[in-house]
Amino acid sequence: MKAIAKKMTESEEYLFLTLGDSITRGSVASSDETTYTAVLTRELAKRFPDKEILRYDGQQAKNADGELLPVEHFDGPITVQKGVVGTLTVVRCGIGGNTVRRLLNRKDDYAGREFEGRRADLFTVMLGINDSLVKNASKYVTPEQYKEDLCELLELLANTNPEADVILMTPTYYHDGSTPTSYLDLYAEKMIEVAREQELPLIDMHKMWMDHMILGGEGNGQGDWLPHDKCHPGDLGHRILGEEIAKRILDEN
C-alpha cells in the first residue's frame, strides 16, 4: 500500500478504477452520490486538497439482460473538487450480478481502456457474492473455480495494464446474521490466498463486516449498515466502505 500511496500522492495524473458487482454499482444506495466510490472520491479530496478530483459513474443497462452486458455508459467527468496541482480520477465500474467470470466477459469496460486519455494506474477488485450463490446455476462457482477465475482476471490486468497496481478486496457480506459463519467465508479465504500467492495488497472487507455483525441483530445482523436485504449496503454501509479504502491506502502507511 505504501508504494501505491506514494504514486497517488506524487503523480500529476492518476486514474483509479473500482471493479465489482452490485455493491460497487451501488444498487440500493440512495443516489450516485452515496455509493462507496463517491464517498471514496470525497475522502481523497480531503487528503489531497490541492488536486483536481474527478469521478466517472458507470451506469448499468436497465433492461432484463443488464447483468450480462457491459457498462451502458459512464456519466462524467463529475468534478468533485477543483484543484491546481494534478488530477486524480476515480471511475466506478460495477455491474449488478457480476461474478468474476462475468467481469471477464466485459473486459472492454476496463482492460486497457482510457479515461481522460489515460489508462488505469490502480484497480480495486471486489467480487464473490454472486459466485457463491449455490442456488443460482448461472452464477455459482465453487471456491476453487472462483480462485482460478480471479487468477485469470489478474493475468488479464497484467497484460493490458502492466503498470497498474491491483488491490484485492474480499466480498463484504451475504448472511442473515443468525450464525457466526458466513456463506462467503470460503470465497474470502480464496481471495486471501490469491493475494498472498501473488503478493498483492488486500483489504479484508469480509472480516470487517463479520466483526461488526451482531448475532440475531437487526438488519441481518448489520443494523444500519444493511437495512434492505442480506447483502446490499445502505448509505451508511457505503460510507464505511469508502472511508475504509481511503484509510487503508493513505492513512496506514
Buried (B, 14 or more C-beta within 10 A) or exposed (E): BEEBBEBBBEBEEBBBBBBBBBBBBBBBBEEBBBBBBBBBBBBBBEBBEEBBBBBBBBBBBEEEEBBBBBBEEBEBBBEBBEBEEBBBBBBBBBBBBBBBBBBBBBBEBBBBBEBEEBBBBBBBBBBBBBBBBEEEEEBBBBBEBBBBBBBEBBEBBEEBBEEBBBBBBBBBBBBEBEEEEBBBBBBBBBBBEBBEEBEBBBBBBBEBBBEBBEEEEEBBBBBEBBBBBBBBBBBBBBBBBBBBBBEBBBEEE
